[in-house]
């Protein structure tokens, strides 16, 4: 899977869960992709949304955009997998950022060790993680660390700091600043950083340093890792309580109604209607795209190809006419979020027009209604 430019819309198998897109990759596939990007010096902004990401993105549009702008998005949280199963989305296994880092650190060395830079963490933790990684890892080595302290994103984004990181030439830049600040820092500086892999993996630096012990496998599989974390880091209870209550609200007003409504639509005759797509340019100023029928994962390739052709052409605003659209699933919504992202990168906009009530309701229950223009 390559995530460069407009081609990513063709190569990524992506689904939307409660407003956030996720790539359908398992742990082994993710590690293979990361290794490939490191070897080819191809940039990858890796994001690992958990329940806290899901909740925060509901009210923080910049945080939401940082996830959508990522090159690889893996589900780091059992609640996300539970929702996927309930909605029949083929996201079957959790890919925790800590599991991924652990796998990369223990793999057999191909050519050279993967160089890692730790940015952030509590005072002294990054240095301790650096020492421990160099002592214990057979596939990784720490090339540097930096603790910016409790300052603004602006103050930790100076040319001197960016140059300091780049001079160490890391393969993997691990950021640990707290999810909101970490994602914002990566968004601001990713184009100036030379590391192929950049990711906010806040807990990993604590695990590597031995400052926090990870929950036993059984606790992880049962979705109770949060309880173990509270035991070791009592200060987390407020965040987890807030996220838990917000999660119950989303289940009640979004997930369960969506599961019921989607099941109902799949029994209708309109669900079987073939999907078609065509487009035309209007005086080279904008593009009208007409999609009809039932759009779902198994017939999405033609639509992806059309979006790809539009992105490869002259940058124009795109209006998506949905008059005869009868059904959409989460894979189409995920693709639409990616299409809009890439249009925005061309300084163009996506407009959804003539939405039937059922499509409007599907978007609303998927929690993306406020992500598009109408």
N, C-alpha and C positions, 0 to 999 in steps of 0.2 A: 504494500500500500504506500503510494507516494502522495505527499500532501502539499505539492507545490502548485501554486496558481490555480487556474480554472480546472485543471485535470482532476483535482481532488473531488470534485462533484461526481466524477465517474467512478473513482476508485474506492471511496469510502462507503461502507455499509453502515448506515447511521439511522438511529431511531430516536424519537423524542419521548422523554418521560417527564411529566409534570413541568414542561417548558424548557428542559435542558436536553441537548443532543448527546447521544452516547454511541461510540463505535462498538460494534459487536465483535470484540476480540477477547480471547482468553489470555491467561498469564503467559503461556508459552509463545503465543503469537505476538503478544506485546513485547516480550523480551527480544524476539527475533527482529521486530521492526526497529526497536531501539538500537540494537547492535548494528543493523544495516545502516541506519542514519548516521551513527558514529563513524562507521567505516567509510561511508561516502561523503562525510562532512556535510550532510544535509540537515538543515535546521528543523527542529521539531519542538514545538511548545506543547509539552505534555501536561494535561490537567486531569486530576483524579477526584471528581466530585463525590462527596459523601452526603449524608443527610443535611449537614450544616451548609454545604454548598447549595443544595436544593432549596433550603429555606431562605438563605441569604439572597439568592438570585431572584426571589419573588418580589423583593422591595428595592433592590439595588441594581439599577439598570447597567451601570458600568461593570459591576461584578458579573452580571449575566453576560455581557458582551465579551468579557475576558474568557469565559468558557466557550462561547460560540467561536471566538477567534482562534481557539486552540487547534493544533494540527492532529492531536490524538487525545480522545476523551474516554477514559476508562471508569467503570463503575466501582468506586471504593466505598462500599456501604451495603450491608445486607438489606436494609429497607428498600433500596433501589431495585435489588433483585426480586424482592417479594412483590413489589408493584409490577415489575416486568412479567412475572409469572401470572399474576392476576389478570393482566391485560393481554396475555398471549404474545408478548414481545420476546423474540429469541435472544434475550440477554440472560444467559443461564448461570453464569458464574461471576462471582465477585473477583475483581483484580485490584487488590489493595496495593497502594503505593509502597508500603513497607515490604510486602511480599515480593513485589517487582524488584525493589532495590536489593533485597536479600538474595534473590535468584541471580541477579547480575553480578553480585559480589562473590558468589560461590561457583559461578560457571567456569568451565575450562577456558584457559587463555588461548585465544586464537592467534593473535600476532603480538599484542602488547596489552599491558594492563589498562583498563579504563581509568582515566584521570578524573577526579572528582574535586569540585570546589564547594565548600560549605559557606553559604551566605546567610547570616542571621543566627537565630537561636538565642537562648538565654545566655547571660554572661558566662564565658568560659566553656560552654557546652560544645561550640563548634571546634575549638582547639582540642578538646577531649575526644570528640568524634573523629577528628583527623588522626590523632595518635592511635586510636583503637582500630580504625580502618586500615591503617598502614601496618599494624601489628597482626591483624587477623585475616584480612581478605586475600584470597588467592588470585582474584581477577581485577581488583580495584586498588588504586592508590590515591591518596589525597594530595593534590598539588597546591592547595592553599585554603585559607579560611578568612573570613572577615566578619566582625561584629559591628554593625553600624550604630548600635544603641537604639534607644527609644526616640527616634527623630522622625521627621516627615519623609514621605516618599521623595520629595524634591531634594532634601538634604542628603539622602542616601543614593542619589542618582547623579552626583557630580562627575565631571570628566575624569577626575583623579581616581575615583572609586572604580569607574568602569574600566579605566586603563589598567588599574591594579589587577582586576580580575582577568582581563584579556591577556595580560603578560604571562599568566600562569598557563594559558592555553588549555583550559579544561575541556574534556569530552562531555562531562555531565555537570551542569551547574544546578546544585540543589539549594533551593531558597526556603528559609524557615523564618517567616516574619509574622505569622498569623495570616489566615486565608485571604482576608480583604486586602491588607497591605501588600502581601506577597504577590497576589495576582496583579494588583495595580503597578507594582514595581516592575514585574516582568513585562506588562503591556507597554510601559513607558520606555523600557531600555532594551527590549529584545532585538531591535534592529542594530543596536550598537555593540551588542555582545557577540563574541565569536564562538561560544560553546554550541555544538550541534544540538545537545539536549538541554532544555531548560524546564524546570518543573518546581512548583511549590509543594514540598513534601515535609510539612512542619514537624510531624511526629517522628519522622525517620532519624533526624539528627539526634533526638533524645534516645531512641532505641540503639543507634550505633554507639553512642557515647556510654550506654549502660546506665544513663540517668533515670530511665523509665524501662520497666520490664514489660514486654508485650504480653497480652492476654493469652492463655492456653488455647490451643486449636479448637477445643470443644466450645469454649466461650465465643470464639470468633464465628464458628459455624452456626451457633444459635442466635447470632446477632446481639450478643451481650457484651461485646468488647467495650462498649461505652461505660458499662457498670464497673468493669475492671479498671478502666482509665480513671474514673471518679475515685476509686479506692486509692490509687497512687497519686492522683492530682485532684484533690478535693475542690480546687477552684473552678473545675470544669462543670460542676453540678448545675450552675445557673444556665450555662449555654445549652447543656443537654436537656434541661427541664423545658426551656423555651422551645428548642427544636422539637422535642417530643410532643408538646401540646400543638405546635403548628402542624406537625406531621399528622396527628389525629384529625385536625380540621381539614387538611387536604384530602385525607382518605374519605372523610364523610361527605365533602362537598364537590370533590373532583374525581377521585379514583373510582369509588364504588358506583357513582352515577355513570361514569364513562364506561365501566365494564358492562353495566346493564344495557346502556344505550347502544354500545358497539355490538353486543350480542343480538340485540333486536334488529339493527340495520343489516347484519350479516344474513338474516333470515329473509330479507326482502328481495324481490326480483331485481331491483335496481343495483344490488350488490354485484350481480353477475354481468352487468353491462360492461362491454369492453371499453377500455380507456383509449382516447385518441388525443392527439395534440398537434397543433399547427400554429404558425406565427407569421406575422408580416410587419415590415417596417413602414412607419408612416412618416413620409418626407424626411427620412434619416434623423428624425428628432426623438422618436420613441418607438417601442416595439409592443405590439399587441399579441399576447399569447392566449389561445383558446384551448382549454382543456375540458373534455367531456367524459362522462361515464364514471366508472368506479376505479379509483387509483389506489393500488395497494402494492406491497413489496414485490410480489411476483411479476407485476407488469410495469415496474418502475424504470427499467433500463432505457426505453425509448424516450421517456420524459427527461431522464438524466442527460441523454445524448443531445436533446433539443436545448436544454439549459446550457450545456457545454458549448454548443455552436453559437448561442447568443453571447456568451461570455467571451468567446474568441473573436467575435466580430467587433464592429465599432461600438464603443461605450455609449449606451443609451439607457434612458429610463424604461422600465418594463411594466406594463399593465397586464395582469393576469385575469382574464375574463372567466369567471366561474359559473356562469349562468346555467350550464348544463352539466355541472359536476354533481354527481350523486353520492359519492363516498370517498373519503380519504382516510388513510391509516397513519400511524405514527412514523413510519418510514418516509412517507411523503412529506410530513410536517418537518421532520429532521432535515430532509433534503432541501426543503423550502427555506429553512433557516440558514443553511449553508449557501444556497443560491443568493439570498438577500445579502449575506455577509460579503460575498465576492462582488456583487453589484456595488455595494457601498464602498468597497476598496477601489472601485473605478469611478467613485464620486457619482454614482447613479443610484436610483431608487426603485424599489419594487412596490407596486400598488395592487391590492386585491380588489376586484370589482365584481358587483352583482352576485354576492354570496347568497346561495340558498340558505334557508333557515337551518337545515340539518348540518351543513358545512360550518355555519357560524357556531352552532352548538358544539360540534366536534372540536373546533379550535378553542372554544371557551373551556370545555372540560379538560383539554390538554394543557390548559394554562398558558396559551400563547397568543390570546386575542390581542393583548396590548403590545405584542412584538411586531405587528404588521400595520401598514397604513391601508385605509379603506377609502 
